């Protein structure tokens, strides 16, 4: 039988519900893991042991009293340190927010708590979820990047310091660190989950996402958090689906392989891994067709970075003017460029992005899911940046739901992944097919040495 810290969020929820383990035992297990591993991995900003144990005792008392319980009752979760929790500092990894204590709680955190989850602590983020690397270490090899910006969340899940953790994505900040650390990551459709109460980077790109160890965990959290929010102007009014009930319903899918760019820009090892995964899926009955990227893809990534810089600068303008020296170099330069970009340049980038988004929706309809490598290479031994964002960024720019699955290890001993993409708001289909693929690929990765 698997040890408690090896269980997924869904497995923990079931065992707690079936009285096979208590919320207090679960909380103690993960606190002990944090005590043992945090000094070497640096994934956490804040863990309040007393509050965690008090919350776990409350969840245990609720269970024993026969009170109604939610789908995450007693399950600990890590929270990227850009999510507001009333009365608890949100530093966003920055000196600029060193003393910031929000008075509100993010909608997503409120929904998780109502579902019974226990907030285990705040995880490390790059500064304001942007470019400058954090101090978090990749548990597979500390000389290699863990990715970013949701670096602490990915590291904590991979190292079994928590079963699941919240991240966010403006370019590639969920999918890339999830892949680099050998875990599952989900970026839902733009607007599928409210962002209210999350420190913004770019209003037209920011997407809430999360990381765990199974597709079921991705579905479980989406079931809890998907839905409209009248106070978030971009939160969609499209009805949420039943992401859990249909999780085992997928038959052999039609997969669209994007060979242009994604395969061309991958190293040989990544190409071989992707082809091997496709061979497995075809042997299980999947059909694979090649699909071609539209011409609008050529300018999409450059436009995305420009839009991100301008919109970030709009949020940071006052703080930048007063505290520019307190920002780290990469973010400071991005904000400077954003403030200097003229309205015509920004508007034309937005126009091209609308064309690109429309073209990608058409592309997504050519198959049940699209498939690409999650990253061009396994994580590199370069700690000066958070890795190559080009394979994840397009899906954020066009808003399509995307999930990354662990696919194996490179010769370097570092994780590799594949990502699946579906049409807007088709997360029911995406998750069911991802679950089908997960069973066929059958890869569960754990860092060496118990980290």
Secondary structure, DSSP 8 states (H G I E B T S, - for coil): ---GGGS-HHHHHHHHHTTSS-HHHHHHHHHHHHHHHHHHH--EEE--HHHHHHHHHHHHHHHHHT----TTTT-EEEEETTB-BTTBB--TTSGGGTT-B-SS--HHHHHHHHTT-EEEEEE--SGGGSSS--S---TT-TTS---SSSHHHHHHHHTTS-S-EEEEESSSTTHHHHHHHT-EEEE--TTSB--TTB--S-TTT-EEEEEESSHHHHHHHHHHHBS--TTSTT---S----TTTTTT---S-EEEEE-TTTTTTS-HHHHHHHHHHHHHHHHTT-EEEEE---TTHHHHHHHHHHHHHHHHHHHHHHHHHHHGGGS-HHHHHHHHHHHH--HHHHHHHHHHHHHHHHHHHHHHTTSSEEEEESSSSS--S--SS----HHHHHHHHHT--EEEEEEEE-TTS-EEEEEEE-STT-HHHHHHHHHHHHHHH------GGG-
